[in-house]
């Protein structure tokens, strides 16, 4: 009887882990969509190209 109890406990914990992973995957997708939307919005703002050029120059300077 003890083995069956352990098996059912492991099954329950496995299902809990699966549900948590599903939630994490959903949250990751939502975070990715938010980040992409934010970046697309920034691209539409005035001065974006200049700011991007400045960041690229800084990255070059930091790499030396």
Order of alpha helices (4+ residues) and beta strands (2+ residues): alpha-alpha
